[in-house]
Each structure stands twice: as structure tokens, then as C-alpha cells.
Amino acid sequence: MKQIINFSTLMFAIVTVLLWESVNAQVTFTQSSSEIFSYGDLNATLTTSGNVQLKQQGTDMGTWTGTYNFVKTISGHQTARWNNYVYLSGGFDGTSYSNGVYRATMNATGNTGWTVYDTLPEPLRDHGMVAGLNHLY
């Protein structure tokens, strides 16, 4: 009998292992066919940052390349990749919830910088975001 592994369960297990093995925790990531982009981190002193990092796909996860940082530091946001763009929506900046939607063009060497793309109908945090059928949901 084949065992079917739920992708979200597997990702939870991987993230849990990463959190237990390291004091640093990455906030969110998105993946294309050949790159992984990471936005934000929470370090050992619980200080957040708006760093965006690029990791070429492969077995060695030790080398990351810095790209353009995000316009502000937030948590509880969501990202989705659609075509050659990464969209980031919502989040919390430590004071208030965000209704902002930002976009960056992504390529194999990083991103071209973040721009304000649109606004959500209301500020959100810890929501879901997915690209499908030529729309962002």
C-alpha cells in the first residue's frame, strides 16, 4: 500500500524541524521552477527584518543571495507568485494591520524592487493567498 503524504503536513514538519534546529525562523517563502525567495526573518533577539533573500534550487540551502528589501517590516502577510511577479498582501507592522498589496518582478538574480500594486478591501493578517485561473485569491 502506497503512503500518501499531504503537502501541507510535510511543509509543517519541515518548518517545525527548521524552527527547532535554528533560532532564526523565516517568515514566508515562495518558489518558482528554479528559485526560492524568502521574505523576512525573526532572529534570536526576536528582531524582525524586511530582508528578501534568493536561493537557487538545489540540495545545499546554505547560500542565499540578498535582493531588494521589502518597503517595511511586517508579519502575518501572505505571498503568491503569478507569472514573473511575486505579490505580497496584508500583514501587521507592529502597530496596525495592512491592506496593502505589493508586487515585485522576479528573475533568476532576484527581484527588481517592490512597488505598491493595489489595496485590499480591508486590512488583513494571517489570511490566505493563492494564484489560480489567472487571478489572485
SESELO-86804 format. One record per residue: residue in one letter; y, x, z of N, C-alpha, C, O in turn. Coordinates in Angstrom, 3 decimals. Layout:
N
residuo, nv, nu, nw, cav, cau, caw, cv, cu, cw, ov, ou, ow
A, Y, X, Z, Y, X, Z, Y, X, Z, Y, X, Z
...
//
This chain:
137
residuo, nv, nu, nw, cav, cau, caw, cv, cu, cw, ov, ou, ow
M, -1.175, 0.839, 0.000, 0.000, 0.000, 0.000, 1.244, 0.889, 0.000, 1.375, 1.782, 0.837
K, 2.149, 0.641, -0.935, 3.391, 1.403, -1.012, 4.350, 0.933, 0.073, 4.436, -0.253, 0.389
Q, 5.054, 1.889, 0.620, 6.067, 1.550, 1.607, 7.418, 1.464, 0.912, 7.805, 2.391, 0.201
I, 8.135, 0.374, 1.106, 9.453, 0.182, 0.518, 10.491, 0.514, 1.581, 10.472, -0.039, 2.681
I, 11.396, 1.425, 1.238, 12.435, 1.839, 2.176, 13.744, 1.180, 1.772, 14.213, 1.359, 0.648
N, 14.320, 0.434, 2.667, 15.612, -0.188, 2.442, 16.678, 0.906, 2.414, 16.762, 1.712, 3.340
F, 17.508, 0.940, 1.339, 18.518, 1.985, 1.172, 19.491, 2.019, 2.343, 19.840, 3.101, 2.814
S, 19.938, 0.862, 2.824, 20.903, 0.859, 3.921, 20.266, 1.395, 5.198, 20.940, 2.056, 5.989
T, 18.980, 1.123, 5.413, 18.284, 1.662, 6.575, 18.182, 3.176, 6.467, 18.386, 3.891, 7.449
L, 17.867, 3.662, 5.275, 17.777, 5.099, 5.047, 19.130, 5.762, 5.277, 19.200, 6.804, 5.929
M, 20.210, 5.174, 4.751, 21.544, 5.746, 4.934, 21.924, 5.752, 6.415, 22.520, 6.716, 6.895
F, 21.583, 4.674, 7.148, 21.858, 4.621, 8.579, 21.136, 5.755, 9.289, 21.703, 6.406, 10.166
A, 19.890, 5.991, 8.911, 19.117, 7.067, 9.525, 19.736, 8.424, 9.222, 19.821, 9.274, 10.108
I, 20.169, 8.638, 7.989, 20.779, 9.914, 7.614, 22.086, 10.124, 8.367, 22.329, 11.202, 8.908
V, 22.930, 9.086, 8.401, 24.208, 9.200, 9.103, 23.975, 9.431, 10.587, 24.675, 10.231, 11.208
T, 22.983, 8.728, 11.169, 22.671, 8.908, 12.583, 22.263, 10.348, 12.859, 22.720, 10.949, 13.831
V, 21.410, 10.900, 12.013, 20.991, 12.293, 12.173, 22.190, 13.217, 12.065, 22.334, 14.138, 12.868
L, 23.054, 12.983, 11.083, 24.241, 13.820, 10.923, 25.140, 13.759, 12.155, 25.687, 14.776, 12.580
L, 25.289, 12.567, 12.725, 26.143, 12.422, 13.892, 25.552, 13.128, 15.106, 26.286, 13.716, 15.899
W, 24.239, 13.073, 15.256, 23.605, 13.726, 16.392, 23.543, 15.233, 16.217, 23.604, 15.970, 17.202
E, 23.422, 15.707, 14.977, 23.292, 17.131, 14.719, 24.635, 17.845, 14.705, 24.678, 19.066, 14.851
S, 25.720, 17.124, 14.536, 27.024, 17.755, 14.413, 28.054, 16.943, 15.174, 27.974, 15.715, 15.225
V, 29.016, 17.623, 15.760, 30.081, 16.922, 16.463, 31.037, 16.287, 15.470, 31.674, 15.280, 15.780
N, 31.145, 16.863, 14.280, 32.018, 16.305, 13.250, 31.316, 15.162, 12.542, 30.123, 15.254, 12.250
A, 32.035, 14.092, 12.263, 31.461, 12.942, 11.570, 32.347, 12.574, 10.396, 33.562, 12.449, 10.550
Q, 31.762, 12.402, 9.242, 32.531, 11.974, 8.087, 32.699, 10.468, 8.137, 31.778, 9.744, 8.514
V, 33.865, 10.006, 7.759, 34.183, 8.595, 7.877, 33.585, 7.783, 6.739, 32.979, 6.742, 6.995
T, 33.728, 8.208, 5.519, 33.211, 7.440, 4.393, 32.988, 8.353, 3.203, 33.553, 9.445, 3.139
F, 32.170, 7.915, 2.264, 31.962, 8.705, 1.065, 31.664, 7.786, -0.101, 31.326, 6.617, 0.083
T, 31.791, 8.322, -1.293, 31.391, 7.614, -2.498, 30.712, 8.613, -3.416, 30.999, 9.808, -3.354
Q, 29.820, 8.139, -4.262, 29.061, 9.047, -5.105, 29.096, 8.588, -6.546, 29.003, 7.395, -6.833
S, 29.231, 9.548, -7.455, 29.084, 9.280, -8.879, 27.773, 9.909, -9.309, 26.949, 10.258, -8.463
S, 27.565, 10.059, -10.598, 26.310, 10.626, -11.064, 26.154, 12.088, -10.679, 25.027, 12.563, -10.541
S, 27.251, 12.816, -10.501, 27.103, 14.240, -10.214, 27.975, 14.763, -9.079, 27.932, 15.957, -8.782
E, 28.758, 13.913, -8.441, 29.611, 14.384, -7.362, 29.555, 13.437, -6.174, 29.235, 12.258, -6.321
I, 29.865, 13.957, -5.010, 30.038, 13.148, -3.811, 31.427, 13.466, -3.284, 31.786, 14.635, -3.140
F, 32.209, 12.436, -2.997, 33.533, 12.628, -2.433, 33.529, 12.086, -1.014, 32.974, 11.017, -0.756
S, 34.136, 12.806, -0.106, 34.204, 12.400, 1.286, 35.666, 12.224, 1.654, 36.497, 13.076, 1.338
Y, 35.980, 11.126, 2.319, 37.346, 10.923, 2.791, 37.342, 10.854, 4.306, 36.614, 10.052, 4.892
G, 38.133, 11.671, 4.931, 38.371, 11.595, 6.361, 37.290, 12.217, 7.216, 36.155, 12.406, 6.780
D, 37.665, 12.531, 8.433, 36.700, 13.039, 9.385, 37.204, 12.814, 10.793, 38.382, 12.535, 11.019
L, 36.292, 12.940, 11.725, 36.595, 12.828, 13.144, 35.997, 14.073, 13.773, 34.775, 14.222, 13.790
N, 36.824, 14.969, 14.289, 36.297, 16.246, 14.756, 35.966, 16.222, 16.243, 36.025, 15.172, 16.882
A, 35.620, 17.383, 16.789, 35.151, 17.483, 18.166, 36.194, 17.040, 19.185, 35.832, 16.636, 20.290
T, 37.474, 17.106, 18.843, 38.515, 16.663, 19.768, 38.958, 15.236, 19.459, 40.000, 14.783, 19.933
L, 38.153, 14.531, 18.658, 38.417, 13.142, 18.263, 39.733, 13.011, 17.514, 40.422, 11.997, 17.632
T, 40.079, 14.026, 16.751, 41.269, 14.013, 15.914, 40.857, 13.644, 14.500, 39.960, 14.269, 13.934
T, 41.496, 12.641, 13.926, 41.158, 12.235, 12.569, 42.045, 12.960, 11.578, 43.092, 13.496, 11.941
S, 41.622, 12.974, 10.329, 42.437, 13.585, 9.283, 42.326, 12.765, 8.016, 41.446, 11.913, 7.896
G, 43.207, 13.016, 7.081, 43.170, 12.360, 5.783, 42.617, 13.274, 4.709, 42.930, 13.099, 3.532
N, 41.799, 14.248, 5.091, 41.247, 15.194, 4.124, 40.285, 14.510, 3.173, 39.493, 13.663, 3.586
V, 40.351, 14.872, 1.912, 39.389, 14.405, 0.916, 38.667, 15.633, 0.400, 39.304, 16.599, -0.019
Q, 37.345, 15.606, 0.424, 36.536, 16.744, 0.024, 35.626, 16.355, -1.131, 35.253, 15.190, -1.269
L, 35.271, 17.327, -1.958, 34.383, 17.135, -3.096, 33.165, 18.018, -2.918, 33.302, 19.206, -2.629
K, 31.974, 17.459, -3.086, 30.733, 18.228, -3.026, 29.952, 17.982, -4.292, 29.609, 16.838, -4.593
Q, 29.659, 19.040, -5.051, 28.812, 18.894, -6.229, 27.411, 18.519, -5.773, 26.935, 19.008, -4.749
Q, 26.757, 17.660, -6.524, 25.441, 17.176, -6.149, 24.435, 18.317, -6.144, 24.483, 19.193, -7.007
G, 23.542, 18.311, -5.198, 22.516, 19.332, -5.097, 21.893, 19.322, -3.721, 22.148, 18.419, -2.923
T, 21.090, 20.304, -3.442, 20.395, 20.333, -2.161, 21.224, 20.980, -1.064, 21.016, 20.678, 0.111
D, 22.156, 21.860, -1.408, 22.979, 22.543, -0.422, 24.230, 21.720, -0.143, 25.076, 21.569, -1.024
M, 24.359, 21.188, 1.063, 25.524, 20.373, 1.413, 26.571, 21.190, 2.167, 27.499, 20.621, 2.743
G, 26.432, 22.526, 2.170, 27.318, 23.353, 2.959, 28.660, 23.669, 2.325, 29.601, 23.989, 3.051
T, 28.797, 23.596, 1.010, 30.035, 23.993, 0.351, 30.766, 22.774, -0.193, 30.251, 22.067, -1.060
W, 31.963, 22.533, 0.317, 32.803, 21.427, -0.137, 34.102, 22.009, -0.659, 34.557, 23.044, -0.172
T, 34.700, 21.361, -1.637, 35.968, 21.792, -2.212, 37.048, 20.791, -1.834, 36.864, 19.589, -2.028
G, 38.162, 21.257, -1.302, 39.257, 20.366, -0.950, 39.910, 19.775, -2.190, 40.059, 20.461, -3.201
T, 40.298, 18.516, -2.120, 41.020, 17.855, -3.201, 42.309, 17.291, -2.610, 42.665, 17.627, -1.481
Y, 43.006, 16.451, -3.348, 44.239, 15.861, -2.825, 43.944, 15.001, -1.607, 43.052, 14.153, -1.643
N, 44.688, 15.216, -0.530, 44.518, 14.417, 0.673, 45.030, 13.004, 0.459, 45.858, 12.752, -0.417
F, 44.526, 12.093, 1.270, 44.969, 10.714, 1.222, 46.378, 10.634, 1.803, 46.809, 11.536, 2.521
V, 47.090, 9.560, 1.493, 48.503, 9.441, 1.866, 48.728, 9.281, 3.364, 49.826, 9.561, 3.847
K, 47.715, 8.835, 4.117, 47.840, 8.699, 5.562, 46.446, 8.743, 6.178, 45.445, 8.644, 5.468
T, 46.384, 8.890, 7.488, 45.107, 8.913, 8.190, 44.756, 7.501, 8.633, 45.534, 6.851, 9.331
I, 43.579, 7.030, 8.226, 43.122, 5.693, 8.596, 41.637, 5.727, 8.929, 40.936, 6.683, 8.600
S, 41.171, 4.673, 9.584, 39.741, 4.486, 9.844, 39.411, 3.034, 9.561, 40.313, 2.203, 9.460
G, 38.135, 2.716, 9.433, 37.717, 1.341, 9.193, 38.016, 0.846, 7.792, 37.990, -0.361, 7.551
H, 38.296, 1.737, 6.869, 38.598, 1.386, 5.482, 37.303, 1.322, 4.680, 36.228, 1.610, 5.205
Q, 37.406, 0.946, 3.414, 36.252, 0.939, 2.518, 36.640, 1.580, 1.196, 37.804, 1.545, 0.795
T, 35.653, 2.167, 0.520, 35.877, 2.741, -0.800, 34.825, 2.239, -1.769, 33.711, 1.892, -1.376
A, 35.190, 2.206, -3.029, 34.247, 1.867, -4.100, 34.676, 2.626, -5.345, 35.869, 2.794, -5.601
R, 33.708, 3.078, -6.107, 34.004, 3.771, -7.363, 33.767, 2.814, -8.516, 32.748, 2.126, -8.568
W, 34.724, 2.779, -9.445, 34.611, 1.935, -10.631, 35.216, 2.707, -11.787, 36.368, 3.136, -11.713
N, 34.456, 2.887, -12.850, 34.842, 3.726, -13.983, 35.179, 5.125, -13.469, 34.368, 5.716, -12.757
N, 36.320, 5.659, -13.798, 36.684, 7.000, -13.324, 37.636, 6.964, -12.140, 38.380, 7.918, -11.914
Y, 37.621, 5.879, -11.387, 38.525, 5.734, -10.256, 37.747, 5.500, -8.970, 36.646, 4.950, -8.978
V, 38.344, 5.929, -7.868, 37.880, 5.541, -6.544, 38.985, 4.700, -5.937, 40.149, 5.099, -5.921
Y, 38.609, 3.526, -5.434, 39.551, 2.607, -4.800, 39.294, 2.625, -3.301, 38.143, 2.639, -2.863
L, 40.349, 2.624, -2.524, 40.255, 2.583, -1.075, 41.081, 1.401, -0.601, 42.226, 1.233, -1.022
S, 40.501, 0.568, 0.284, 41.225, -0.620, 0.744, 41.160, -0.750, 2.257, 40.215, -0.306, 2.909
G, 42.215, -1.384, 2.792, 42.256, -1.726, 4.205, 42.246, -0.525, 5.125, 42.557, 0.596, 4.722
G, 41.877, -0.786, 6.387, 41.768, 0.260, 7.386, 42.743, 0.069, 8.534, 43.499, -0.901, 8.582
F, 42.705, 1.014, 9.448, 43.536, 0.984, 10.651, 44.151, 2.365, 10.830, 43.434, 3.366, 10.799
D, 45.471, 2.436, 11.017, 46.146, 3.734, 11.126, 46.440, 4.144, 12.565, 47.210, 5.075, 12.800
G, 45.834, 3.458, 13.525, 46.073, 3.749, 14.931, 47.098, 2.823, 15.545, 47.198, 2.727, 16.768
T, 47.865, 2.138, 14.704, 48.886, 1.202, 15.161, 48.683, -0.184, 14.576, 48.798, -1.184, 15.284
S, 48.382, -0.249, 13.286, 48.259, -1.547, 12.620, 47.176, -1.516, 11.549, 46.757, -0.455, 11.085
Y, 46.736, -2.715, 11.171, 45.763, -2.867, 10.091, 46.488, -2.781, 8.750, 47.670, -3.110, 8.649
S, 45.766, -2.334, 7.725, 46.369, -2.141, 6.408, 45.881, -3.191, 5.415, 44.714, -3.584, 5.437
N, 46.776, -3.637, 4.549, 46.384, -4.487, 3.421, 46.512, -3.704, 2.115, 46.451, -4.284, 1.031
G, 46.687, -2.401, 2.219, 46.878, -1.555, 1.044, 45.608, -1.312, 0.260, 44.518, -1.217, 0.824
V, 45.767, -1.210, -1.064, 44.694, -0.781, -1.959, 45.239, 0.426, -2.713, 46.289, 0.347, -3.351
Y, 44.521, 1.537, -2.637, 44.941, 2.787, -3.258, 43.914, 3.193, -4.307, 42.753, 2.787, -4.245
R, 44.354, 3.996, -5.270, 43.452, 4.406, -6.342, 43.680, 5.878, -6.669, 44.809, 6.368, -6.653
A, 42.581, 6.571, -6.966, 42.645, 7.966, -7.415, 41.713, 8.131, -8.603, 40.593, 7.621, -8.601
T, 42.183, 8.844, -9.614, 41.328, 9.200, -10.742, 40.432, 10.346, -10.293, 40.920, 11.344, -9.764
M, 39.123, 10.209, -10.501, 38.181, 11.229, -10.067, 37.571, 11.939, -11.265, 37.285, 11.328, -12.295
N, 37.380, 13.230, -11.108, 36.692, 14.014, -12.128, 35.873, 15.091, -11.431, 35.838, 15.138, -10.201
A, 35.227, 15.942, -12.182, 34.315, 16.925, -11.601, 35.000, 17.959, -10.721, 34.328, 18.647, -9.953
T, 36.306, 18.085, -10.810, 37.016, 19.060, -9.984, 37.773, 18.420, -8.832, 38.451, 19.130, -8.089
G, 37.687, 17.124, -8.657, 38.370, 16.452, -7.555, 39.089, 15.214, -8.017, 38.641, 14.532, -8.939
N, 40.219, 14.916, -7.372, 40.996, 13.753, -7.779, 42.389, 14.189, -8.201, 42.810, 15.315, -7.938
T, 43.095, 13.282, -8.857, 44.434, 13.594, -9.359, 45.521, 13.149, -8.398, 46.702, 13.182, -8.742
G, 45.143, 12.738, -7.208, 46.094, 12.249, -6.224, 45.977, 10.744, -6.069, 45.505, 10.051, -6.971
W, 46.401, 10.249, -4.938, 46.285, 8.829, -4.606, 47.585, 8.106, -4.922, 48.670, 8.636, -4.685
T, 47.473, 6.887, -5.462, 48.636, 6.047, -5.732, 48.390, 4.664, -5.148, 47.247, 4.223, -5.027
V, 49.475, 3.985, -4.786, 49.356, 2.591, -4.340, 48.977, 1.766, -5.554, 49.651, 1.830, -6.582
Y, 47.910, 0.994, -5.450, 47.417, 0.217, -6.580, 47.747, -1.265, -6.441, 48.190, -1.891, -7.403
D, 47.536, -1.830, -5.260, 47.729, -3.265, -5.048, 47.726, -3.527, -3.546, 47.645, -2.597, -2.744
T, 47.815, -4.809, -3.173, 47.677, -5.189, -1.769, 46.627, -6.282, -1.640, 46.421, -7.079, -2.555
L, 45.971, -6.304, -0.495, 45.018, -7.366, -0.176, 45.790, -8.588, 0.312, 46.933, -8.455, 0.749
P, 45.186, -9.780, 0.247, 45.873, -10.979, 0.742, 46.236, -10.886, 2.221, 47.211, -11.495, 2.660
E, 45.451, -10.122, 2.994, 45.742, -9.921, 4.408, 45.195, -8.562, 4.841, 44.282, -8.037, 4.203
P, 45.733, -7.989, 5.907, 45.223, -6.705, 6.388, 43.767, -6.828, 6.849, 43.386, -7.822, 7.468
L, 42.961, -5.812, 6.542, 41.543, -5.823, 6.899, 41.116, -4.490, 7.488, 41.697, -3.443, 7.203
R, 40.086, -4.560, 8.314, 39.445, -3.365, 8.861, 37.956, -3.650, 8.980, 37.558, -4.772, 9.293
D, 37.133, -2.638, 8.730, 35.675, -2.765, 8.843, 35.128, -3.882, 7.969, 34.231, -4.616, 8.383
H, 35.653, -4.010, 6.786, 35.235, -5.029, 5.828, 34.265, -4.414, 4.825, 33.890, -3.251, 4.970
G, 33.863, -5.155, 3.836, 33.002, -4.642, 2.779, 33.777, -4.525, 1.478, 34.763, -5.231, 1.267
M, 33.325, -3.630, 0.608, 33.955, -3.470, -0.706, 32.907, -2.930, -1.662, 32.220, -1.955, -1.357
V, 32.787, -3.566, -2.818, 31.804, -3.140, -3.808, 32.347, -3.415, -5.200, 33.099, -4.368, -5.403
A, 31.965, -2.579, -6.159, 32.337, -2.785, -7.559, 31.150, -3.387, -8.288, 30.017, -2.931, -8.129
G, 31.410, -4.415, -9.089, 30.360, -5.034, -9.878, 30.924, -6.013, -10.878, 31.941, -6.658, -10.619
L, 30.271, -6.130, -12.021, 30.681, -7.072, -13.060, 32.156, -6.908, -13.430, 32.868, -7.892, -13.632
N, 32.603, -5.658, -13.516, 33.988, -5.326, -13.874, 35.028, -5.860, -12.902, 36.166, -6.125, -13.291
H, 34.647, -6.020, -11.651, 35.567, -6.456, -10.603, 35.287, -5.673, -9.324, 34.200, -5.124, -9.145
L, 36.275, -5.630, -8.443, 36.084, -5.126, -7.087, 36.008, -6.320, -6.162, 36.844, -7.221, -6.240
Y, 35.025, -6.340, -5.293, 34.852, -7.448, -4.348, 34.973, -6.933, -2.933, 34.859, -7.707, -1.982
//
